[in-house]
């Protein structure tokens, strides 16, 4: 007699009864059945939360496959980060295939839009397990928020395909993980009150790079309907030729051959990472700060799993029917002098001449045309590449016949609590879009009414785009889709509004320098 199989249905029914009887207090313990097995989460602020759900499993370097488990898995705490260069002991290979879900409904008929967050950190670091991306406040706006981990760096993008056989499948497995997370989400959408036919992927920085990459991957076609790219328009540096050579060099440096290559799956991660970084530096050279390219182990356009590198400048034809929202912050990753007590007019002139050379005067003229109230500190610290690359992508993509709408934004908002002079920096959009304005690391500040308003507006825009493909917010003028002819940009600030062609001359100068 299988007592386990008899007990589980009784246990599940009992827990469901307790759940229904317990009302909406914080002690509610929701239990649901997924395609992999049964999970137990918790409820807070009228949102059901499940953390650390396994969506796949894999041998090292092999494509991931669906996973399953027996019993009831406790999903009340974030799991480890995906394995990466050491992060205070937080990362583990056990964290490579975990996702988190925040939703207001379970097994109902609401068909909420689903928003899948893909974290940044290039292709080498980062995690979905971060406070600014806690999804409770977005889920309160009646979307299902899913955030995911996936394999990174050498574990996600070591190309061993030249060794043939099973190793031919090792190209882009970190991106295949994301695709499998999308498949899992689509399959289990209704369990969490979501619409499997209305999924939006979004990410910032490297996460935006991953969103663009998915727009060029055949296996991702049909798994999502909309895409949001936040500060992510950078070209991956890896070509198939480079990635294959990197793979061969790593194998040789480890003292392995095609005959005993299986041993690479047993080598400890620290050794593997050290060797992979050495080989990477030998082939790619040192990373240049402020580079317009994603450097290191990252997706390879092999013509099969990935048709082309994104942002070159457009996406593949697969993206034509996907509405896209793309934008940047005012300062991004540039040097900022807002708190530099030695900064003055003479220093500004010297810095601009060092950066722009003979074009310094043209740059200043173009900057003042675009931002008449901008300061010299703004001029020195303005983003010099990501908006230019984003506009190039929007230009190329919007010109395609039958292209779905593209919406472009520029975040210029600066917190009143910006005591460190960070300006409108790279990643400031994250806590605002997630409606999490109170995060000390982002210097948004406690009890800051302007931050609350900005976060509510931006999260409304992100949610409305996920719901119906058109970003909007109360008391903000209509967001006009971008075309090469109108160059329409929504300015996100204490006063939001549309601008057209306002920084054409400036971006032309900046883009010319990137070629």
N, C-alpha and C positions, 0 to 999 in steps of 0.2 A: 504493500500500500504506500503510495507517494503522499506522505503527510504534508510535504512542502507545497505541492500543487493544490491540495485541498485547503490549506491554511491561507494562501495568498488572496484568493477571491474574498474570503471572509474578512481578512484584515483590511483589504482595500475598501470593501463595503462599509465596514465599521468606521474607518477613517473619514470616508465621504459623509457618513451620517453625522459624525462629530463636527466636521467642517460646516455642514449646513446649519447645525444647531448653535454654532458658536458665535454667530453674528459677524461683525466687522472689526473686532478689536485686534490689536497687534499680535495676539497669541494664536491667531488662526494658522493652521498648518495645512496648506493645500497639498493634495496628493493627486498626481495625474499620471496617466499612462502615455508614454511616448513610443516611437517606433523602436527605440533601443531598450526600453524598460521603464519601470515605475520610478518616479522622482517625488521628493517631498521638499517644498520650499517654505515660504512664510508670506505674511501679508502685512504691509505697512502703508499708511496714508491712502488706503483704498486701492493699493496696487499689489498684485501678486508678484513675488520675486523668486526666481530660481537662478542660482549661481553655480558655475562649475559643472554644467551638464556635458558629458562626453558626446560628441557627435561623430567621431571616427576613431580609427586606430591604424597603426602602420608599423611595419618594419622600418628601421632607419633607412632613409633615402628612397624608399619605395612609395608609390602613390597610396594615399590613405583610402580606407574602405570603411563601410558602416560598422558600428560596434554595438554590442548589447551586453546586458548584465542581468543577473538574477536578484530578486529581493527588491527592497525599496532603497534607492540611493538618496542620501541626504544632500540637498543642494541649497544650503543656507549660507554658505560662505564662499567667497572667491577662492578658486583653486590657485595653484602656482602660475607664475608667468610662463609663457613658452620659453624653452631653453635658449639662452643667449649669453653673451659675455656677462660675467657675474654681476648680479644686481642685489647685493646684500643677502644672498642666499634665497632670494624669492623665486628664481627661475628653476625649472625642472623639465625634463622631457615628458613628465606626466602632465604638464600643462600645455602641451602642443595642440591638443584637440578638444578644447573646452569652450563652451559658449554660455552666455548669461541672458536671461529673458525677464522683461518687466512688462506687465500687462494688467489692464483693468478687468479682463474677463477670461473665464475658462469654459471651453466647450459651449459657448453661447452662439448666437447667430448674428453677431454684430458685424463681422467681416471688417475688422479694423485694418487700416493700412499698416504694413510692416516696414520698419526702418532698421536696416542692418548696418551697424557701425563697424568700420574696419580701421583699426588703430594705426597711428603713425609711428615714427621712429625709423624712417627709411624702410629697408627690407631686412634690417639686421637687429632691431631692438623694439621695445615697446610692449604694451599689453592692453587688453580690454579691461583689466582689473584696476581701474583708476577712478578716484573720486569725482573728478570733473565730468566723467562719462557715466556716472551712476544714473540709471535711466528712469528713476521714479517720477521726476517732474515732467519728462517728456511723455511717459505713459499716461500721466494724468490728463493729457490732452487727447486721449483716446487713440493712441497708436500703440502698436506692439514694438518695443525696442529690443533688438537682439544685438549683442556685442560678442565678438569672437576673438579667440587666439588662433594662431596657425604657426607652422614651422617657419623659422627665420634663419637668415644668414647661411652658413655652410650647410646646415641641416635641411634648409628649404630650397636651396638653389645651387648645390654642387652638381654639376653636369657630368655624369659618368657615361653618357650615351655612346661614346666612342668605343667602349668595351663590349658593346653588343649584348645580345641575350636580354635578360631581365633588366640590365642596367640601362637599356634604351628608354625605359620609362622614368628615368630619374630627372628629366628636364622639367623645371617649373613645379616641383611637387608642393612648394609652399603656396603657390596660387591654386593648385588643384585642391589643396585643403580648403581654401575659401570657397571654391565651387561646391565642394562636398558639404560645407556648412550651409550654403544656400539651398542645396538639395534637401538637407535635413530640415531646414526651416520651412521650405515649401511643403514638405511631406507632413509636418507636424503643425502647420499654421493654424488650422481650425481648432486644435486642442487648446491653443493659447488665445483664442478669440480673434485670430488674424485672417486676412484674405490672402490665400496662396497666389492669387493673380494680381496682387498689388504690393510688390516689394520694391523698396528704394534702398540702394546701397549708398553709403556716404562715408567719407573719411577725410582726414586733414593731413597735410604734408605727405609722408610716405603712404598714409592711408588713402590720400587723394591719388597718389601714383598707382596704388593697387586698383582703385576704382577705374582709372583710365585703362589699366592693363586688362581688366575684366571686359571692357568694351571692345577688346580686340581678341577675345578668346572664344572660339566656336562652342566649346562645351558649356560656356556660361550663357549662351543665347537662350532666352525664354525663362531664365531663372530670376530675373529682375526686370522691372518696367521703367525705373527712373534712376538717375544718378546725380549725386552732389559731390563736387570736387572742391575742397577747401585748401587753398595754398599748395596744390599738389602737382602743378604743371612743370614737371622736370623729366627730361629724357633719361631712360635707363642706359647706362654706358655699355652694358654687356651685349655682344653679338654672339652668334652661334660659334663662330670660329674662336673667339676669346674664351667663352665658357667651356668649350671642349678642351682647349689647351690648359685652362686652369684645372679642370678635373684630372687630366693626365699628370700634371705637375704635382698635384696634391698626392695622388696615388704613389708616384715615384718617391716623393719626399718621405712618405710613410714607410717606404721600403716594401711596398706591395706590388704585385703584378696581376695580370688578368687571371692567372691560375689560382691565386689565393685572395682575390678581391673581397670575398665574403668576410674576411677578417676586419674590414673597415667598419662593419656594423658593431663590432665589439670594442673598438678603441675608445678610451675615455674621452669625454667631450673636450676637456681642457687641452689635451694633446692635439686633437683634431682641429680645434680652433686656432691654436698657435701655429700649426703647420699651414692651415688654410690662409691665415693672414700673411704669413711670410710669402707664400706663392702669389697671393693677390698683389702684394706690394711689388714683387718682381715683375709682374706682367702689366699692372695698371699704373704703377708709380704711386707716389704719395697723394693723398686726397687734398685737393685745393679748397681751402675755406671759401664759401660763397659760390661754389661751382653750380652751374645750371644743370648738372647731370646727377642722377642717382649713382653713387659710386659703390663698387664692391659686388658682393654676390646678390644678384637680382634677376628678374625674369629675362629669359632669352627668347628672341623671336626665331623659333625653330621652323616656322611655317606650318606647324601642325597644331600644337597646343596654343601657340601664340602667333597670330598672323603677321603682326608688325609691332614695333615699339610705339606706344602712344605718344602724343604730343610731338609728332614729327612732320608737320604740326598737327595733323588731324588724327582721328581715330579710324578704325577699319570700317568697312561698309556695314558690319554687324551693328553699329551704333546708330544707324540712321533713324530708327523708329524709337529711340530712347530720349525723352526729354532730359536735358542736362542743365544743372545749375553749377556755375563755376565762378570762383572769386578769390580775393586775396585780402590781406590786411595792409594798412598804409606803410608800416615800417618793415614788416616781415623779419628777416634775419640780419638786417643791416646794422652797422655800428650806430649807436645813439649817443648824442652829446647833451641831452636835455638837462642832466645833472652835473655837467662838467663846468666847474666854476672858472676854468681858464678859457672857456670857449668865447670867442668874440668875432667881430667881422673879419679881421685879418686872418684868423685861424680858419674861418669858413672859406675864405677865398683860396687859401693854400690847400685845404683839403679838396675842394672842388677841382682845382687845377690838377692835383695829383690823380684824382679819379677820372676826370673827363678830358684832361689835356687841352688840345686846341678847341674842343667842343664845349668847354666850360661856360663860355658866354652864351652860346646857343641853348645850353641846358638851363641856365638860370632864367633866360627869357621864357622858355617853354614851361618851366616850373611855375613861374609867376602867372602865366596865362591860365594854367590849370588850377592853381591854388593861390588866388590873389591875396588871401589872408595868411598864407603859410610863412613860417619863420625860417631863418637861416638854419636853425637846428633841424627843422623839417626837411629842408632842402638837402642837407647832408645825410639825413637818416632815412630818406624815402626808399622803399623797395626798388631795387634796380633791375630785377629780372623776372620775378614770378608773375607779376601782372602782365608784363610784356609777352611772356610765353603763353599765358592764359588767353590773352586777346588774339594772339596768332592762331591758337587752336580754335577759338570761337569764330574767327574770320573764316578759316578753312572749312570748319564743320558746317557753319550756317549757310555756306554757299552750295552745299550739296542738294541736289534735287530731292524733294520729299523729306528733307531733314526735319525731325521733331524740334519743337522750340528749344532755344538756348537762352538761359538767363544769366546775366553777369552782374556781380556785385563788387563793391569795394568797401570794406569796413574801415572807417576812419575814427571811430569812437575811442576815447581815452578815458580811463577811470579817474574820478576825482581823488582816488586813493593811490594813485601812481607815484608813490614816494620815492621809487628807485629810478624814475625817469625812463621807464621801459617803453613808453609810447603805445602805439597800436601795433603790438608785436606779433610775431609768428606764434599761433596757437591761442591767442586771446579769443578767437571765435568759438573755441570749444565750449567753455563754460556758458557762454551766451546762447549758443544754439541748443544746448542741453537744458537751458533754463535753470542752470546751477550758478547763479551770480556770486554766491558767497563761498569763495575758495581762496584761502590765503596765499597759496602758491601762485595764483593768477592775479593777485593784487587788485581784485575787484572790490573787496571791502565789505565789512558788515554794515548793516543799516544804511545802505546806499540806494536811495530811491531811483536815481538815474540808472544804476546798474540793473535794478529790478525791471524798469521800463524797457531798457535795451534788450535784456534777456528774454522778456516776454514777447517783444516784437520779433526778434530773430527766431525764437523757437516756434512762434506762430507761422512765420514764413516757411521754415523748414517743414513743419507738419502739413501745412496746406499744400505745399509742393508734393509731399508724399501722398497726400490724399487724392489730389486731382490733377497734378502736373503743372500747377500754376501757383507760384509763391505769392502770398498776400498777408496783410495784417491790418487790424482795425486802425482807422484814421491815418493810414499810409496810402499815398497815391498808387494807382495801378502800376504794377511792374511790367514794363513793356519788354517783350522778347528782343533779344539781340540779333542784329544783322550787320553785315559788313557796311551797309549803307547808313544805318542809324547809329551804330556804336553806342547802344543804350546801356547805361550802367546805373544800377540802384546804389546810391550812397547810403550806407548804414551808419547813422550817427544819432546824436540827441534829436536832430531833425533829419528824418529820412526823406529821400526824394530822388527822382530820376535826373540824370545828366546825359547829354548827348555830345559826342566828339570833344569833350571838354579837355582831354589830355592827349589828343592824337599826336601833336608835335613832340611832346615829352616822351611818349611811348615809342615813337619812331626812332628817336635818338637812342633810347635804352635798348631797343630790340636790335638795332644795327650793331651795337657793341657785342651782342651775344653770338653773332655769326662767325 
